[in-house]
Amino acid sequence: MMQEQIFDVTVIGAGPAGLAAALAADHAGAKTLLIEREARLGGILKQCIHDGFGLVRYKEKLSGPEYAERFIEQLPQSGVVTWTLSFVSQIKRDGTDSILIVITREGMKQVRTRSLILATGCRERTSRQIGVHGRHCAGVFTAGTAQYYTNILGKLPTKRCVILGSGDIGLIMARRLTLEGAEVVGVYEAKPTPSGLTRNVSQCLWDFEIPLHTSKTVTRLFGDARLAAVEIASVDACMCPIAGTEEIIPCDALILSVGLIPENELAESIGVPIDAKTKGAVVDEHNETLLRGVFSCGNALHVNDLVDYVSESGEIAGKAAASRSNCARGLVPVECDNSLLYIVPQRICRNAEKQDRLFFFRSARDMDNATLTITKGGNTLYAKKFAHLRPPEMERLPIRLTPEQLVGNEPLRFHLEDSEHA
Ligand SMILES: Cc1cc2nc3c(=O)[nH]c(=O)nc-3n(C[C@H](O)[C@H](O)[C@H](O)COP(=O)(O)OP(=O)(O)OC[C@H]3O[C@@H](n4cnc5c(N)ncnc54)[C@H](O)[C@@H]3O)c2cc1C
């Protein structure tokens, strides 16, 4: 029989969220285990060799590996036990404890933990998920895979490519591949506006004279063993291709940057409720899910725009996981209408000691001079004006809410109104 190892807090995933969570739990005095399936710590940051990480947290422009190193170098002085090349294959629940089955180089291990933090990151949508027609020959990559080939393996995956989708990783790869000598014919985006951060559109496309074509998509692939060309067409307001607008572009690679999906198979396997809008767990302001003792943070919780917020969410989860109790939380639902893409957290604890709450949200569309209001049972608790809101840019909103404001079972409702729709 497998011997069981016991920890106060166990963190799955050693990207920036998991590293911050494990260190925060350790600082709070918890016996902490950090489990990572890859050989090295740092998660996706290992392959992000461009700068721009840590501007909020360190007021410095760090590369991904440099940013990760700021956390990794703290581990030897901490009490965190780290297992790499270790894959969590199964989780079971025993009351509010979690039992993990972990596959390691030394064989299978069983871990019992009082608090579990899921920091498993996200994965990229593929061509199968967006329904591109034609032969799926070699040469179709997600932007993250192209980044891995270029930055980790040192192999250029294309000489002439088309990028579909204007997400941040696609924009960053447009610049990276250009710097490495490949020709990037253009970035094609089905929506009328780019999906990535404004700073990435400017620094990765405009500075390198790479064209951005909005309201266009790839409709077909051509090629036998290797991609030879793609067909591009304009799309209407419902994103349906418009007949007669097709053009064929010769290229040896199609690079996809069409969205990230939080990785939550383990969470779902133990019945953690998932928010249909974020595709991450429903959590309270401590990042505790609706399953007591199970926490979620980083891109597994919702896709963040900046790594600094990923680390912050890990710290919130780590600190709370170390000191968690099973006392009733008195959860108040937090909802948003369709003027917001989503709101996190989706619950707040009426019984929490701290009255300062941190919310993250994205607007549903570009808005100027927008007013955010938070109401409960018809009463306006909070209002704030924003000069500009764009869906790719996530908003971080600290708010003080008193116990008196949280009395009653009505949800807190978030609503945005701009000059266009007032
Ligand atoms: C391909 C890609 C490229 C990106 N590039 C950029 C960029 O250039 N700039 C930027 O600001 N943001 C980028 N991002 C966003 C980036 O993911 C976040 O900023 C941040 O790295 C997310 O941190 P995380 O810790 O939540 O997830 P990750 O960094 O993804 O870490 C999750 C970790 O969990 C581990 N894991 C998952 N499941 C298990 C399991 N069952 N057992 C053990 N370990 C497990 C994974 O191996 C991984 O190390 C990129 C994202 C992706 C997917």
The ligand as a Gaussian input file, in Angstrom:
#p B3LYP/6-31G(d) Opt

LIG

0 1
 C        1.523000      29.542000     -24.500000
 C        1.353000      30.761000     -23.609000
 C        2.217000      31.868000     -23.769000
 C        2.048000      32.997000     -22.973000
 N        2.841000      34.076000     -23.186000
 C        2.643000      35.185000     -22.430000
 C        3.420000      36.324000     -22.644000
 O        4.239000      36.342000     -23.537000
 N        3.230000      37.411000     -21.820000
 C        2.299000      37.416000     -20.794000
 O        2.159000      38.407000     -20.046000
 N        1.543000      36.333000     -20.600000
 C        1.687000      35.234000     -21.393000
 N        0.899000      34.163000     -21.202000
 C       -0.043000      34.242000     -20.125000
 C        0.600000      33.506000     -18.929000
 O        0.064000      32.216000     -18.929000
 C        0.367000      34.117000     -17.573000
 O        0.830000      35.424000     -17.494000
 C        0.981000      33.298000     -16.442000
 O        2.162000      32.647000     -16.845000
 C       -0.008000      32.310000     -15.935000
 O        0.509000      31.753000     -14.774000
 P       -0.107000      30.470000     -14.107000
 O        0.795000      30.140000     -12.978000
 O       -1.532000      30.681000     -13.838000
 O       -0.025000      29.337000     -15.247000
 P        1.208000      28.635000     -15.978000
 O        2.371000      29.548000     -16.133000
 O        0.628000      28.053000     -17.213000
 O        1.605000      27.458000     -14.948000
 C        0.774000      26.337000     -14.722000
 C        1.661000      25.182000     -14.294000
 O        0.850000      24.102000     -13.847000
 C        1.467000      22.875000     -14.215000
 N        0.428000      21.806000     -14.169000
 C       -0.780000      21.800000     -14.808000
 N       -1.453000      20.673000     -14.516000
 C       -0.679000      19.932000     -13.681000
 C       -0.829000      18.658000     -13.042000
 N       -1.933000      17.898000     -13.205000
 N        0.171000      18.197000     -12.248000
 C        1.294000      18.954000     -12.066000
 N        1.491000      20.170000     -12.659000
 C        0.527000      20.645000     -13.446000
 C        1.987000      23.189000     -15.618000
 O        2.991000      22.300000     -16.031000
 C        2.508000      24.624000     -15.452000
 O        3.870000      24.678000     -15.085000
 C        1.043000      33.025000     -21.979000
 C        0.209000      31.897000     -21.822000
 C        0.343000      30.785000     -22.635000
 C       -0.603000      29.604000     -22.454000

